[in-house]
C-alpha cells in the first residue's frame, strides 16, 4: 500500500523537502528541482493550493484514473485535500528536473475577492494527464508572474503587498484559463473524439436498464466511462457544444421524453419513471424549464382532435 503523507502547512512542506523555511508561511514559490525524491510509491495530501510549472519532470504521477509520464514542460493545478500519487524509481531520484511550484494556503485568500473565485477555475479539478502544455512564449509569461509574486512576498511586506500578490495570482489563473482555451482549440481532433465517445456512452446508458436500476446517469459515471475527470469532460463539452455535461444529460432526457409523449399513451408518471426520475414532479419541472411547456401541454400539441 502507498504511504500517505499529509502536509497541512507550507512550512511543513518546506521542512519535509529539506529546503529553507518560507519567507511567508501562507505563500511560497519553491524550486521544483530542490524537492525531496525518494524511491518508492507515495500519496501526498496537502491542505493548500499548488500551482506548478515543471520541465523534465521525473517519476510517474497518478491523479484520479490514470498514470502519466512527463518529458516536457507543463502546468498542473491542485486544490486543498486532493490526493496525488507519485512513483519514483532509482533513476528518477538521480535526475534533476526544473521548474517552480507556487504554494498558496487558503488562509492567504481569506477576505479577498479571489477566495470565492478560486472555485470557478475548473482546471483545479483536472487530472494530471489533462495538464496544461505551454509554448515557450507562454512559459515565459507564467515564470515572470511567479517571479513577481516571489519578489513581493520576500521583500518588506507593506499595506499594499497582499493585494498586489492577489492580483498576480488572479492574473496567473486568467492566463492559465486562456492557455487552456488555446489547448482545446489545438487539440480539436482529440476533443471531438471525446464528444463522440461521450454521446455513445450516453446513448448506451439510456438504451440499457440502468435508468430503471440506477436513475439518471451522473457526471461522475460518464467521466469514469471516458477515463477523464468530470471537470475536464465538462470543459471539453462546453468548448465544443456550448453545453456542459449536466446540460447534455438533461437534453437527452428531454429528447427521450418528447419521443414518449408524442408516440405513446404512457402517463407522465410512467414516462418519468422510465427516464430514471424518482418523482414525476421533478421530471415535469425539468421539462417545463427546458421547453416552456408542461409535458401534458407538449402532448396536447400533437393531438389533432
Protein Blocks (a to p, Z undefined) as FASTA:
>chain_A
ZZddddfbfklmmmmnopacdfblkbccddfklpccdedddddddfbdcddddehiecjd
dehjbccddfbdcdddddehiacdddddfklmmpccedddddddfklmgopaklmmmmmm
mklmpcfklcccddfklmmmmmmmmmmmmmmmmmccdfklmmmmmmmmmmmmmmmmmmmm
mmmmmmmmmmmmmmmmmmmmmmmmmmmmklmmnopadfklmmmmnopafklmmmmmmmmn
opafklmmmmmmmmmmmmmmmmccbdfklmmmmnopablklmmmmmmmmnopafklmmmm
mmmZZ
